[in-house]
Amino acid sequence: MLRRFVICILLAVLGALTVLAADRETAILVVMEGVSVDQLLASTDPSCKELLSRAAVGLINNRTGESLSASNNAVTIGAGARARSELKNDWGKTCNLATWGFNGRELVWGTPAYQRFTRNTGFNIPDTVIINTEITALQGVNAVDLKGVYPGLLGSQLQRVGVKMAVYGNADQGAQPVRNGVSIAMNTQGWVPTGDVSNRTEIADATRPYGIRTNYAYLLERITELQAQRACIVVDAGDGSRLEAASVLLSDERVAVLRARTLSECSKFVTRLEDAIARRGDRYLLLFMPLTPDIIATRSGDQLTPLLMLGSEVHPGILTSTSTKRTGVVMNVDLAPTILRFFRATPTSDMVGGLIAVDSQRMTRDALRAANHKMVALNQGRPPVIKGYILVLACSVLAYVLLSLALRYQIQGIRITPASLRPLFLAVMLVPLILLIAPSLGIYRPLGTAAFLLVVTLFPAYVLCRRVRDIRWVLAGIGTLTAFVLCIDMLCGTPLLESSFLSYTVISGIRFYGLGNEYSGVLIGALLLGISAWLDIWKTSSRWLTVLLCTIYLLVLALIGSPRHGSDFGGMFAAIAGFSMVLGKLLPRRLLLKTALIAGLAGTLLAAFILALNMRMPSTEQTHIGQAFGTAQQEGVGVLWEIAVRKWAMNFKLIRSSWWAFALASMTVGLLALAYRPIDVVRRTLSPHPALNAGFIGILAAMCVALLTNDSGVVMAATGLLYLVFPLMLLVENDRGALVSNGE
């Protein structure tokens, strides 16, 4: 009888252990430094190739609340929002607060770390935990102007749902502690329940920088013996950090050898770690992420790093996220929500990232590398191309103003008049369209782009000025074609917008999909110019024409605001103002106010419908505006006010520092000059062209609204005014030339 009882007890215990093992959940994040996209994806090392064959791969944007650095990135990952770790004192010296992680009993300047922590925070904690002794200063740095950023939020959220946090490894550089992993795993109070970041995670090696290297055998042993039903573990593979810090003292050949060896050892560790976790039957998620690329890649502008995802529910492929909506590209702020969802926990509204998943689209690793090369080239080439374009724009307006005041100028017998600038004006108007198309032709280098622009803008512009007597036909063609190409591109998933110099770039991390502020202004301005120019040429009006205009108006509004196309809710308000003004001005005076009100109301209702549709979408498909209003439903409308203040602050910052503010000021000067001299020239020019006059007023109204309501309103206003200022100058010179030819 006793024997049967013991056997039953043993069977019950074994059954319980089997169930527990089956339900065990483990998430592991392995971080290191100094690994570029090409270094990993093009590696011929067997360990790296083995790891890549198992993983889903993506490129990760490491934008933080300050500069790109491992410490800033670590705090950003732990907060789930763009954060910073650098504290500057009154003497200009910088302290990286994220690196101050210690085992509780380690000595910090002669004092046990847990006592220093208590002295700084007032919290009593066990001496067995892992702590960031400078958590109070770290919170203060992020509270200055990064409202809603909470270092350690990921750790706190996981602990609330019963997940045990742990951190292992360090990147110490001699006597200087570098423990960024603690800032990822800690809670908002600044401590991690278990782990080891002391020198026990290192092993002496005289051939390596600082005479040490990571003890991967020890790390693997500690991780696999961790007893926890649900665990989230951060591993800091510090050899990459030590190599980057010491690289200035080593030859290039030695750095290359050590870099390859460091990556190979870490890849082998990650592969063995996955095998160990998989063998015990865990439901697991394993992420390998370099916090920074190597120095050479960083200097060349290659700032994205690779991200590898492995797991019991992950299959090899290419990663994407709901934040970027781009195949192969994710963000560092996506890691926290993804880990929380793995444990079936809900990310808080203070986490700004989305969920990482394997994209269903087929894309090879070689294609991913090629895409990275293109993104680097676009990001590097964008400043000179945009600045050069703005300089040409501003100089052409200034030259026109000066020539208008003098009416003519003579250089070595060559007579120059304002009309001489007409080809240049048309070329400036053609540039946004050409920049949209050029990358699809394989042109994404600054010099090649400049040469291509000179050929395909100036020559056609010169021919058009010589051959076409009525400039309205040219304006109608440029405006309609530009707006048409943009609309077709949005319907096709914005492949042209995603690779244009005039659009957003992935590396900047500001926007990844949709229309963007630059081309939002272009679309609104070009469409209003094109429609009004055609109406001015035809000089007809009918009920069916009004219906057609309203249909175009609503369709373009829907495209601009649709979460799956333009995704520019702020641009919708500018478009509503511009389109309503044009419709009101084109109809008889007795219907002016009524039509403008109806058009504005219809646009507002459409915007409200798109917003409601956005909010009803799954959170993984919502845009930022849908998420913002969803947060406002939970936390009150004060959230919306905070967002508005932040957007206005960004707009004021751009007005002070952006080159687009210079472009906007230049065009404003041009408008004022036209209003001043020749006297009454604008009224006399536009009086025979009521439709064009309506279009210009609509563009002006739209850009004023954009300037007031958008976080980059100065950018949208500048690109939109291209289709007001330059056409107006062309019309003035066209009419002046007609008067001269008629002998008036």
Phi, psi and omega in degrees: 000314179297322180296317179297320180297315180297318179298318179298316179299315180298318179296321179296317179297315179298320178297318179296319179295324178296316179297316180298318180296322181293329183268002184292135182234131183222129173242132182230131175243115178258122181240149172208183180234162171077033178237119179267170180297311182296322183300320182275310187289334180260009183293141175258003179293133182302321181295317179294318180295323177296316179295316180296326181293338181267340196257157163271136191241144175209171174256133185247130176275124186255037179295136181235188178284355179214222183283166177285114176205160181297320182291316176299321181292321180298315179295323179298315179297316181292332180272339185072015179207159184294117187233177178223160181231357188265128178248124179254129179272183184293343180264005178086002180280140184253136176240126177274103186290336182290340185277352186273064177250141185212153161296148186305325185267356177295150180269133175242105183053042175088356181244134176305141186300321183293330177287321176297320178299313179298320179296323183280328188249333185087001180265136174267126181228159177294155180278004181263354184273168175260134189225154166257110187291341184252031184299324181297315178294324180295319176295321180295320179299322182274350179268351185296301180220014176248067185298136179086011177254121185234101177303135180087008183296323179300312180299319180295316181295321179290321178296327179295333181257018172084020178266131179274126180267144177212152178220137181225146173095162177210171177236037184304143180239090185066235180276356182269114178287134176226099186233063182295334181300330180297323182290341175277317188273340187291163172270183183291345175275348173099021180222156180239134187300323185210168180138194179200117177240016183277185180287358173292340179276004180246164175221141183292135177205106186293345181273356185253158176306136181065009175073018180219161171214166183292136179268085185293328178297317178295316180299316180297319179297314182294321182291315184289335180270358179294123182264103178201134179293323177226123185220143172237121188239133175250130180241124178258103177274095196277356184298324179296319179296317180296321180294317179297321180293326184264000187297331181293343181264356186246158175288158180299322180295318180293320178298318180297317179297312181293326179295317178295319180293318180298315180294321179297315180296319180291322178297318178297320178297315181296320179296315178294325179295318178296317179301318182294318180290320181293323182298326181275004171082020180291149159278117191223158173225123182237122182241134175241121187219117168289129181288331179215153170283175178287168186299319182297315179296319181298317180295331180273004178090003180274086189260351175283152176235159180282151173232127177249134178237126176233159179171169180292340180241018182244132176247155181302143181168205180244136184274155169212176177214162179287347177283318185265329183054032179231131179297126176092355185235129174227178181237155178297329180286353177281343185294316182298308177300325181294317178294319178298316179294329176301322178269015178059034175254155182262125177297148178280166180292344178281351175266122190265357184274177178244200183256138177269137179212166176276125183286142179285340179290143179276129179208126182280163177295326177296321177294325178293319176297316179298321178296322178295317178301319180293319179295323177295315180297318179295318181293322179287324183276341184300311181303310180295324180293312182293316180296320177297318179297315181295322177297316177298316179302309183295318180294324179293321177293316180298317178298320179295319179298314181295317180290328178293325178289326181264344183068332174199161178211147185234127177237113179049047176084355180264122183275126180244126179236170176304327180295338180295341183271000184301316177300323179295321179298315179295321179298317178299321180289332181280339187303313180303321179293316181293320178294335177288326186268327190306312182299330178292342176266008180085016181255100179218026171253146185303312182293317178297321178294317179299315179296318180297318179297318180299319184287313190267001175246308185292315182295308176300323180297318179297315180297317180297318179296327181280326189263330186259118182282320181266106185296343181298326178296320179293316180298319179297319181293313181297312182297313183293315182296317180298313180294321181296313180298319179296317180295317178297320179297319178295321178294332181268005178098018175058043177294327179285318180298327183287349182231020181266144176298330184275358182255196181279162177237146182295320186293326177294331175074015181275320180211148183235346186208169176085201189276314182084156186292320182299308184278345172295314175297320179299314182298312182296312181296315182294319181294315179296321177295313182298312181296314182293326178293318177297316179297325180290328178288314184284326180052046177234154177213139179203170179296321181293325178294321177296319177298318179298315179298317180295323179295313177300316180304311183288323180295316179293321176301316180297320179296317181297317186269345184299131180299338183258004180231267181284322178051041180234081183295324177296323178294336179298320182295320176296318180294320178300314180298313182293312182294320180296319179296318180295313180298320179295320182286333184280339182269165179305153186302324183293339179257001188303301185295317182298315182293316180299319179294317180296316180297316179296319179295317179298316178296320179295319178296321177296317178298318178296321179296316179296321178296315179297320178296320178298316182290334180275351177291158172301149183302334180288344182247355181289149172272179183297324182291322177294319178294323180296314180290328175296320176295321179297326177297325183275323189246000178103162184289349177301333177299319180295322178296319178298319178296317180298317179298319180296321179292318178296322178298319177296320179297316178296323178297318179293324179298325181281331192235345188278146174293334178292331175295324176295318178296317180296318178296320180297315181290328175296319176299319178299317178296316180296323179294321178296325179288340184265313184209139355297149187299132175063020186292324183293316180297316181294327180287319187271344182300325176279357185234071184296325181291316177297322177301317178297319179297318179295319178296321178296318178297316180298317179296317181297318183287330174295317177295318178300318182296329184269336190246354187246148180290339173236045184299328180296326179290311181297319180296320181294313181290328178290322181291346173308323186268011171245306188293309184289318173300323180295317177296322178295319178296318179300313181288327177295316179290323178295320177295323178295320178296319180295317181293334178272359178077020181270000000 
